Amino acid sequence: MEDNNTLMKELLEEVKQIKSALIKPTMNKESDKWLDNTDVKEMLHISTRTLQRLRVSGMLKYSKIKGKIYYRLTDIYLMLEQNQAE
């Protein structure tokens, strides 16, 4: 029984990875846009602390240049897609 659970978890993870790989190329040029903290907080209706938690947990990729943090719109969409409730 444990082997079945492990196998199911592995398969589910592989399906998520395949889904992510398929989503990324289908994004349009607009999704290559970079956003700052303010833009992302407004877009997702979240607080500064929640955005920080997303970064620290690794759920949301980011780039930091001279203390300013930027997020790719594609990565935001990907995070939302990967964490979609079933």
Secondary structure, 3 states (H helix, E strand, C coil): CHHHHHHHHHHHHHHHHHHHHHHHHHCCHHHHCEEEHHHHHHHHCCCHHHHHHHHHCCCCCCEEECCEEEEEHHHHHHHHHHCCCC
